[in-house]
């Protein structure tokens, strides 16, 4: 299961291409928070009182696309002043929605759990991507706790951090090139 840090960097990267102009500093903090919020469902499903298929269980409602849309809209509305928003609120909503949705996408790349209920409330069916390069974490490996932890961190660095940093770098350069163009 990806760590909260990996969810945050993945969310920042996935939402960043929508932001074509100067990005408010507050966006980065809020996008990282949006990308980690879906795991709050773990608080009420930790002890297993809810079955893994329950809509409120871990990777249920808070990992759905409708939750991402609603949270993105709420944070764009509350977190950014309408008059001062350099990117429009619509653009910020889209970017924050992608940041939130990235959580479920990353979880679907892991070998842990019952899958992600992307389409709640329409269906409670849970999904994994066919390719799952991210292991469940320490304790499920034959290399001991420390070996398992380093293997998990290595996989997150390779499959989440590296692509995220490449995407963030490319979009930052693209924004910088746009800002330097004389027609802007």
Secondary structure as GFF3:
##gff-version 3
##sequence-region A 1 184
A	DSSP	alpha_helix	4	16	.	.	.	ID=ss1
A	DSSP	alpha_helix	25	37	.	.	.	ID=ss2
A	DSSP	three_ten_helix	38	41	.	.	.	ID=ss3
A	DSSP	alpha_helix	42	45	.	.	.	ID=ss4
A	DSSP	three_ten_helix	61	63	.	.	.	ID=ss5
A	DSSP	alpha_helix	65	79	.	.	.	ID=ss6
A	DSSP	alpha_helix	89	107	.	.	.	ID=ss7
A	DSSP	alpha_helix	144	156	.	.	.	ID=ss8
A	DSSP	pi_helix	157	161	.	.	.	ID=ss9
A	DSSP	alpha_helix	162	180	.	.	.	ID=ss10
###
